[in-house]
């Protein structure tokens, strides 16, 4: 989705504790960047849509970084764990991002730019005016064209060869939508609770899994952002019937969880890049709070995904492709 409007002055970047907030750069200001074309990328590292934009941003960066052009990533956390600067630095290294990134845990810059979406791009001309904005994935040709137009005004010369931004990703409008696990944005749990001598937090999954609804088995606690598995001894699971090519889960903790499709181990042809295999079983090794790619089918499928958690594993959201 592109946005059209009259030119308007770009709000200055707010940099509380600025020496601790900037990654890959000394503190920057738009005032001091006058005379350069600046692309602001509002993103967060566990957002699959944001991650999918990175290869295209890297193409632009490589093409224009030696000119009067700069990308600044405004990392705006969706979840509490994304406010930790160490987690953000790890993600930037993981995705090989080398343009400046400003950590904005209070969402001050997000609010100043009137933002409500991840990802969102705002292009600023050499006079410090916002001239173009784009919401979501795609639109890379439009952004590139605007960058070229503004750099031409600045008398910059560069290779006129156009980058092929063609996206090969297929999309079916029946694909499952993002599903949150925490009480703040969850649409309900399919399982009912039962009481035991330990308390009344035990969930029972009767196996009648309706699409796009989370089902729980075992001792789980639901907080505002996540579901957490609490049992030290009993086994449990979190189940979800979906329709998609690809399934990702935002998970935190440290441990190894078995992953099943329709109650059987994954086949390698259905396994996402973060799945590993051991003794004919499929696992996800969770090493901190991140988005993990669990499923990648060769064609669209409706299946039941089960994760058999370890103690204190937290599930925040599922995203699909």
C-alpha positions as CSV (number, residue, x, y, z in Angstrom):
1,X,0.0,0.0,0.0
2,X,1.5,3.3,-1.1
3,X,0.5,6.6,0.5
4,X,0.2,9.9,-1.4
5,X,0.1,13.3,0.2
6,X,1.7,16.7,0.0
7,X,5.2,17.1,1.1
8,X,5.6,17.6,4.8
9,X,8.5,18.2,7.1
10,X,10.0,15.0,8.5
11,X,9.9,14.9,12.3
12,X,13.3,14.9,13.9
13,X,14.4,11.5,15.3
14,X,14.1,11.3,19.1
15,X,17.1,9.6,20.6
16,X,16.8,9.1,24.4
17,X,20.0,7.7,25.8
18,X,21.3,8.2,22.3
19,X,24.7,6.5,22.8
20,X,22.9,3.3,23.8
21,X,20.2,3.4,21.1
22,X,22.2,3.5,17.9
23,X,23.6,0.3,16.2
24,X,26.0,0.4,13.3
25,X,26.4,4.2,13.7
26,X,27.1,7.2,15.9
27,X,23.9,9.1,16.8
28,X,22.4,10.7,13.7
29,X,19.9,13.6,13.1
30,X,17.8,14.4,10.1
31,X,18.9,18.1,10.5
32,X,22.6,17.1,9.9
33,X,21.6,14.8,7.1
34,X,20.1,17.6,5.0
35,X,21.4,17.2,1.4
36,X,21.0,13.4,1.6
37,X,18.1,11.2,0.6
38,X,17.0,9.2,3.7
39,X,14.9,6.1,3.7
40,X,13.4,5.3,7.1
41,X,12.4,1.7,7.6
42,X,10.1,1.0,10.6
43,X,10.5,-2.6,11.5
44,X,10.9,-5.2,14.3
45,X,12.9,-8.3,14.2
46,X,10.3,-11.0,14.9
47,X,7.9,-9.6,12.2
48,X,7.9,-12.0,9.2
49,X,6.7,-9.2,6.9
50,X,9.7,-7.0,8.0
51,X,12.1,-9.9,7.5
52,X,10.9,-10.4,3.9
53,X,11.7,-6.8,3.0
54,X,15.3,-7.1,4.0
55,X,16.7,-8.6,0.8
56,X,15.1,-5.8,-1.2
57,X,16.4,-3.1,1.2
58,X,19.9,-4.6,0.9
59,X,19.7,-4.3,-2.9
60,X,18.9,-0.6,-2.6
61,X,21.6,-0.2,0.0
62,X,24.3,-1.8,-2.2
63,X,23.1,0.3,-5.2
64,X,23.1,3.7,-3.5
65,X,25.1,3.6,-0.3
66,X,28.1,5.3,-1.9
67,X,25.9,8.2,-3.0
68,X,24.1,10.8,-0.9
69,X,21.7,8.2,0.4
70,X,21.1,6.5,3.7
71,X,18.8,3.9,5.1
72,X,18.0,4.2,8.8
73,X,16.1,1.4,10.4
74,X,13.8,2.4,13.2
75,X,13.5,-0.7,15.3
76,X,10.1,-0.5,17.0
77,X,9.3,-3.4,19.2
78,X,6.1,-5.3,19.1
79,X,6.8,-7.6,22.1
80,X,8.6,-6.9,25.3
81,X,11.6,-9.1,24.4
82,X,12.3,-6.9,21.4
83,X,13.0,-4.0,23.7
84,X,16.2,-5.7,24.8
85,X,19.1,-4.1,22.9
86,X,21.1,-7.3,23.1
87,X,18.3,-9.2,21.2
88,X,18.2,-6.5,18.6
89,X,22.0,-6.5,18.1
90,X,21.9,-10.3,17.7
91,X,19.1,-10.0,15.1
92,X,21.0,-7.3,13.1
93,X,24.0,-9.6,13.0
94,X,21.9,-12.6,12.1
95,X,20.3,-10.8,9.1
96,X,23.6,-9.0,8.1
97,X,22.2,-5.5,8.3
98,X,24.9,-2.9,8.1
99,X,23.0,0.4,7.8
100,X,22.3,2.4,10.9
101,X,19.5,1.2,13.2
102,X,17.9,3.3,16.0
103,X,16.3,1.3,18.8
104,X,13.0,2.9,19.7
105,X,11.5,0.8,22.6
106,X,9.1,3.6,23.7
107,X,7.7,3.9,20.1
108,X,8.3,7.7,20.3
109,X,9.4,8.0,16.6
110,X,6.8,5.5,15.6
111,X,4.1,7.8,17.2
112,X,5.7,11.0,15.8
113,X,5.4,9.6,12.3
114,X,1.8,8.5,12.9
115,X,2.7,4.9,12.3
116,X,0.4,1.9,13.0
117,X,2.0,-0.8,10.8
118,X,5.1,-3.0,10.4
119,X,6.9,-2.6,8.0
120,X,6.6,1.0,6.9
121,X,8.9,3.0,4.7
122,X,9.2,6.8,4.7
123,X,11.4,8.5,2.1
124,X,12.9,11.9,3.0
125,X,14.4,14.3,0.3
126,X,17.5,16.4,0.7
127,X,15.4,19.3,2.1
128,X,14.1,17.2,5.0
129,X,10.6,16.6,3.6
130,X,8.7,13.3,3.5
131,X,7.9,12.7,-0.2
132,X,6.7,9.1,-0.2
133,X,5.5,6.4,2.1
134,X,4.8,2.8,1.7
135,X,3.0,0.3,4.1
136,X,3.8,-3.4,4.1
137,X,5.7,-5.6,1.7
138,X,6.2,-4.9,-2.0
139,X,6.3,-1.5,-3.7
140,X,10.1,-1.8,-4.0
141,X,10.1,-0.6,-7.6
142,X,8.2,2.6,-6.5
143,X,10.6,3.2,-3.7
144,X,13.6,2.7,-5.9
145,X,12.2,5.0,-8.6
146,X,11.7,7.8,-6.0
147,X,15.2,7.4,-4.7
148,X,16.6,7.6,-8.2
149,X,14.5,10.7,-8.9
150,X,15.7,12.5,-5.8
151,X,19.3,11.6,-6.3
152,X,19.1,12.9,-9.9
153,X,18.0,16.2,-8.4
154,X,21.2,16.2,-6.3
155,X,23.2,15.6,-9.5
156,X,24.3,12.2,-8.3
157,X,25.5,9.8,-11.1
158,X,25.1,6.0,-10.7
159,X,24.5,2.8,-12.6
160,X,21.1,3.2,-14.3
161,X,20.6,-0.6,-14.4
162,X,17.4,-1.3,-12.7
163,X,17.2,-3.9,-10.0
164,X,14.8,-6.8,-10.6
165,X,12.5,-6.5,-7.6
166,X,10.2,-9.2,-8.9
167,X,8.7,-11.2,-6.0
168,X,8.3,-14.9,-6.7
169,X,6.3,-15.5,-3.5
170,X,2.9,-17.0,-4.1
171,X,-0.1,-16.0,-2.1
172,X,-3.5,-17.6,-1.5
173,X,-6.1,-15.3,0.1
174,X,-7.4,-18.3,2.1
175,X,-4.0,-18.4,3.9
176,X,-4.3,-18.3,7.7
177,X,-3.9,-14.8,9.2
178,X,-1.5,-13.9,12.0
179,X,-2.5,-15.5,15.3
180,X,-1.5,-14.2,18.7
181,X,-1.2,-16.4,21.7
182,X,-1.4,-13.7,24.5
183,X,-4.6,-12.6,26.0
184,X,-4.2,-9.0,24.7
185,X,-4.9,-10.1,21.1
186,X,-5.9,-13.7,21.2
187,X,-9.3,-14.6,19.9
188,X,-9.8,-17.5,22.2
189,X,-8.4,-20.9,23.2
190,X,-10.1,-24.0,21.8
191,X,-9.3,-26.2,24.8
192,X,-11.2,-26.2,28.0
193,X,-9.7,-26.1,31.5
194,X,-10.0,-28.9,34.1
195,X,-9.1,-28.9,37.8
196,X,-6.6,-31.3,39.3
197,X,-5.1,-31.5,42.8
198,X,-2.4,-29.1,41.6
199,X,-4.9,-26.4,40.5
200,X,-7.2,-25.4,37.7
201,X,-4.7,-24.4,34.9
202,X,-4.7,-27.8,33.2
203,X,-6.0,-27.7,29.6
204,X,-7.4,-30.7,27.6
205,X,-7.3,-30.9,23.8
206,X,-10.1,-33.1,22.6
207,X,-8.5,-33.4,19.1
208,X,-11.3,-31.6,17.3
209,X,-9.0,-28.8,16.1
210,X,-10.8,-26.1,14.2
211,X,-8.8,-24.0,11.8
212,X,-6.9,-20.9,13.1
213,X,-7.7,-21.6,16.8
214,X,-5.0,-22.5,19.3
215,X,-5.6,-25.7,21.3
216,X,-3.6,-26.6,24.5
217,X,-2.8,-29.7,26.3
218,X,-1.3,-29.6,29.8
219,X,-0.4,-26.9,32.3
220,X,-0.3,-23.5,30.5
221,X,-0.5,-19.9,31.7
222,X,-1.8,-17.2,29.4
223,X,-0.2,-13.7,29.9
224,X,-0.9,-10.6,27.9
225,X,1.7,-11.3,25.2
226,X,2.2,-15.1,25.4
227,X,1.3,-18.6,26.5
228,X,3.8,-20.2,28.8
229,X,4.2,-24.0,29.5
230,X,4.5,-24.4,33.2
231,X,4.9,-28.1,34.0
232,X,8.2,-29.7,35.0
233,X,7.1,-33.3,34.7
234,X,3.9,-33.6,32.6
235,X,4.0,-33.5,28.8
236,X,1.8,-31.1,26.9
237,X,1.4,-29.5,23.5
238,X,0.2,-26.4,21.7
239,X,-1.8,-27.3,18.5
240,X,-3.0,-25.3,15.6
241,X,-4.8,-26.2,12.4
242,X,-3.7,-23.8,9.6
243,X,-3.9,-23.3,5.9
244,X,-0.6,-22.1,4.4
245,X,2.6,-22.8,2.5
246,X,4.8,-21.7,5.4
247,X,4.4,-21.4,9.2
248,X,6.5,-19.4,11.5
249,X,6.2,-19.1,15.3
250,X,7.5,-16.4,17.6
251,X,8.9,-18.4,20.6
252,X,11.2,-17.7,23.5
253,X,13.1,-19.8,26.0
254,X,16.1,-22.2,25.8
255,X,15.5,-25.8,25.0
256,X,14.4,-28.4,22.4
257,X,10.8,-29.0,21.5
258,X,9.4,-31.8,19.3
259,X,7.4,-30.7,16.3
260,X,4.6,-32.8,14.7
261,X,2.3,-32.6,11.7
262,X,-0.9,-34.5,12.2
263,X,0.7,-36.3,15.1
264,X,3.7,-37.6,13.1
265,X,7.2,-36.3,12.7
266,X,7.8,-33.8,9.9
267,X,9.1,-35.0,6.5
268,X,12.1,-33.1,5.3
269,X,10.0,-31.8,2.4
270,X,7.7,-30.0,4.9
271,X,10.3,-28.8,7.3
272,X,11.2,-25.1,7.7
273,X,14.8,-24.0,7.9
274,X,14.8,-24.0,11.7
275,X,13.8,-27.7,12.0
276,X,16.4,-30.3,12.9
277,X,16.0,-34.1,12.9
278,X,17.2,-36.7,15.4
279,X,16.3,-40.4,15.7
280,X,13.6,-40.0,13.1
281,X,11.9,-37.2,15.1
282,X,11.7,-33.5,14.2
283,X,12.6,-30.7,16.6
284,X,12.9,-27.0,17.0
285,X,15.9,-25.8,19.0
286,X,14.9,-22.6,20.8
287,X,17.8,-20.3,21.6
288,X,16.3,-17.1,22.8
289,X,13.3,-15.0,21.8
290,X,13.0,-15.0,18.0
291,X,10.8,-16.0,15.0
292,X,11.4,-19.6,14.0
293,X,10.5,-21.1,10.6
294,X,8.8,-24.4,11.3
295,X,6.9,-25.4,8.1
296,X,7.6,-24.9,4.4
297,X,5.3,-27.0,2.2
298,X,5.8,-27.5,-1.5
299,X,2.2,-26.5,-2.0
300,X,-0.6,-25.1,0.2
301,X,-1.8,-27.4,2.9
302,X,-4.2,-27.6,5.8
303,X,-2.6,-29.6,8.6
304,X,-2.4,-29.7,12.4
305,X,0.9,-28.4,13.8
306,X,1.8,-29.5,17.3
307,X,4.7,-28.3,19.4
308,X,5.6,-30.4,22.5
309,X,7.1,-27.7,24.7
310,X,9.8,-27.7,27.4
311,X,9.2,-26.0,30.7
312,X,8.9,-22.2,30.5
313,X,8.7,-22.1,26.8
314,X,6.7,-19.1,25.7
315,X,4.7,-18.8,22.4
316,X,3.8,-15.3,21.3
317,X,2.4,-15.6,17.8
318,X,2.1,-17.6,14.5
319,X,2.6,-16.1,11.1
320,X,2.0,-17.6,7.7
321,X,3.0,-17.4,4.1
